[in-house]
């Protein structure tokens, strides 16, 4: 793993909400910190209502984590484009985030309850 990336399990129950709906709740979330960036909570896919997510054609690449694919959230109020990302085949050093989803905090609410 890159020296500036740390992944650890977080304690407590974490929830993600968007468009007035709870998309998921987890007691198995991970926190990824990378350099000076704000920490990101990664939720296991099994704890997220995947029926609310629609795959996007958007991708991005990180030299330390690999290629991310994106999802839009299908909310009652309308789609929230590219609000979610995931690394289906992350780099070896960050393999813990495989099968996890992260959410943009400016598009959804992620909080410990």
Secondary structure, DSSP 4 states (H G I P E B T S, - for coil): --TTEEEEE--S-EEEEETTEEEEEESS-EEEEETTSPPEEEEEGGGB-GGGEEEEEEEEEETTTEEEEEEEEEETTEEEEEEEEE-TT--GGGGGGTTEEEE-TTTSEEEE-
